[in-house]
Amino acid sequence: MDDGALVLGSVSLKGRRLTLEANSVARAARGKALLEPVLAGLVGPCLVPAFHGAGLR
């Protein structure tokens, strides 16, 4: 972000799919930990954790 805020990743909603994308496993875990309590009861469990990028294949 241009204001210097820490960005853990991005969240998108396409149809019935909510996706969290981050550029590291640690940021994805932190983003998931922040979202889980807020979304409790509104979404189902994570179906497919995916990791892409150098060294994570």
Backbone as CSV, one residue per row, in Angstrom:
resi,resn,N_x,N_y,N_z,CA_x,CA_y,CA_z,C_x,C_y,C_z
1,MET,0.834,-1.174,0.000,0.000,0.000,0.000,0.878,1.237,0.000
2,ASP,0.365,2.285,-0.547,1.111,3.530,-0.632,1.256,4.235,0.704
3,ASP,0.426,3.875,1.678,0.493,4.570,2.972,1.419,3.863,3.966
4,GLY,2.102,2.825,3.531,3.035,2.122,4.393,2.417,1.038,5.254
5,ALA,1.114,0.787,5.111,0.439,-0.250,5.899,0.939,-1.637,5.494
6,LEU,1.004,-2.536,6.454,1.399,-3.913,6.203,0.288,-4.628,5.457
7,VAL,0.627,-5.251,4.343,-0.341,-6.017,3.561,0.020,-7.492,3.702
8,LEU,-0.879,-8.277,4.282,-0.632,-9.709,4.455,-0.959,-10.490,3.200
9,GLY,-1.896,-9.995,2.420,-2.313,-10.678,1.212,-3.550,-10.016,0.665
10,SER,-4.257,-10.747,-0.181,-5.501,-10.219,-0.727,-6.612,-11.246,-0.547
11,VAL,-7.818,-10.746,-0.415,-8.992,-11.595,-0.253,-9.931,-11.286,-1.410
12,SER,-10.417,-12.333,-2.068,-11.372,-12.130,-3.152,-12.556,-13.078,-2.978
13,LEU,-13.696,-12.631,-3.453,-14.915,-13.429,-3.414,-15.423,-13.542,-4.838
14,LYS,-15.434,-14.769,-5.358,-15.928,-15.034,-6.705,-16.998,-16.103,-6.586
15,GLY,-18.234,-15.715,-6.835,-19.338,-16.650,-6.643,-19.418,-17.046,-5.188
16,ARG,-19.291,-18.337,-4.912,-19.350,-18.843,-3.540,-17.966,-19.171,-2.988
17,ARG,-16.915,-18.743,-3.688,-15.550,-19.066,-3.272,-14.841,-17.839,-2.716
18,LEU,-14.380,-17.949,-1.473,-13.587,-16.908,-0.832,-12.134,-17.361,-0.879
19,THR,-11.264,-16.514,-1.407,-9.864,-16.884,-1.581,-8.963,-15.887,-0.875
20,LEU,-8.015,-16.403,-0.110,-6.973,-15.594,0.509,-5.672,-15.919,-0.211
21,GLU,-4.995,-14.900,-0.733,-3.706,-15.085,-1.393,-2.665,-14.271,-0.660
22,ALA,-1.494,-14.876,-0.461,-0.390,-14.192,0.212,0.906,-14.612,-0.462
23,ASN,1.964,-13.832,-0.240,3.230,-14.160,-0.897,4.172,-14.980,-0.020
24,SER,3.685,-15.454,1.118,4.481,-16.363,1.941,3.541,-17.229,2.777
25,VAL,4.055,-18.360,3.189,3.277,-19.269,4.025,2.954,-18.601,5.358
26,ALA,3.904,-17.859,5.913,3.685,-17.187,7.197,2.580,-16.126,7.087
27,ARG,2.583,-15.352,6.008,1.544,-14.342,5.836,0.187,-14.991,5.591
28,ALA,0.156,-16.098,4.871,-1.109,-16.806,4.656,-1.666,-17.307,5.984
29,ALA,-0.800,-17.839,6.829,-1.240,-18.337,8.144,-1.759,-17.195,9.013
30,ARG,-1.080,-16.051,8.962,-1.522,-14.902,9.764,-2.855,-14.357,9.233
31,GLY,-2.988,-14.285,7.919,-4.241,-13.833,7.326,-5.391,-14.763,7.667
32,LYS,-5.130,-16.067,7.610,-6.155,-17.059,7.955,-6.568,-16.909,9.415
33,ALA,-5.591,-16.701,10.296,-5.885,-16.531,11.729,-6.728,-15.281,11.981
34,LEU,-6.510,-14.234,11.207,-7.303,-13.010,11.365,-8.725,-13.181,10.826
35,LEU,-8.864,-13.930,9.739,-10.174,-14.077,9.098,-11.072,-15.121,9.763
36,GLU,-10.496,-16.193,10.284,-11.307,-17.282,10.842,-12.319,-16.832,11.894
37,PRO,-11.941,-16.037,12.887,-12.934,-15.643,13.894,-14.047,-14.764,13.313
38,VAL,-13.712,-13.940,12.355,-14.692,-13.041,11.752,-15.684,-13.810,10.879
39,LEU,-15.200,-14.858,10.224,-16.027,-15.615,9.285,-16.642,-16.878,9.880
40,ALA,-16.407,-17.120,11.166,-16.921,-18.332,11.818,-18.425,-18.470,11.591
41,GLY,-18.822,-19.624,11.098,-20.229,-19.903,10.850,-20.730,-19.382,9.516
42,LEU,-19.928,-18.576,8.822,-20.353,-18.021,7.538,-19.756,-18.761,6.352
43,VAL,-18.611,-19.390,6.558,-17.951,-20.134,5.489,-17.562,-21.515,5.992
44,GLY,-17.353,-22.413,5.067,-16.937,-23.759,5.422,-15.420,-23.818,5.604
45,PRO,-14.901,-25.008,5.867,-13.460,-25.166,6.068,-12.692,-24.955,4.765
46,CYS,-11.417,-24.702,4.900,-10.539,-24.568,3.738,-10.514,-25.903,3.002
47,LEU,-10.800,-25.864,1.715,-10.866,-27.102,0.954,-9.532,-27.488,0.328
48,VAL,-8.847,-26.528,-0.248,-7.602,-26.838,-0.943,-6.559,-25.769,-0.649
49,PRO,-5.681,-26.020,0.309,-4.592,-25.066,0.492,-3.611,-25.231,-0.667
50,ALA,-3.264,-24.159,-1.336,-2.372,-24.228,-2.488,-1.185,-23.310,-2.277
51,PHE,-0.022,-23.789,-2.624,1.185,-22.990,-2.523,1.849,-22.969,-3.887
52,HIS,2.127,-21.788,-4.373,2.784,-21.613,-5.673,3.989,-20.711,-5.475
53,GLY,4.944,-20.845,-6.332,6.105,-19.962,-6.260,7.380,-20.736,-6.039
54,ALA,8.474,-20.044,-6.088,9.785,-20.669,-5.963,9.936,-21.387,-4.637
55,GLY,10.325,-22.629,-4.688,10.599,-23.393,-3.494,9.367,-23.942,-2.774
56,LEU,8.185,-23.654,-3.256,6.989,-24.129,-2.580,6.204,-25.132,-3.403
57,ARG,6.745,-25.601,-4.485,6.015,-26.527,-5.360,6.108,-27.935,-4.889
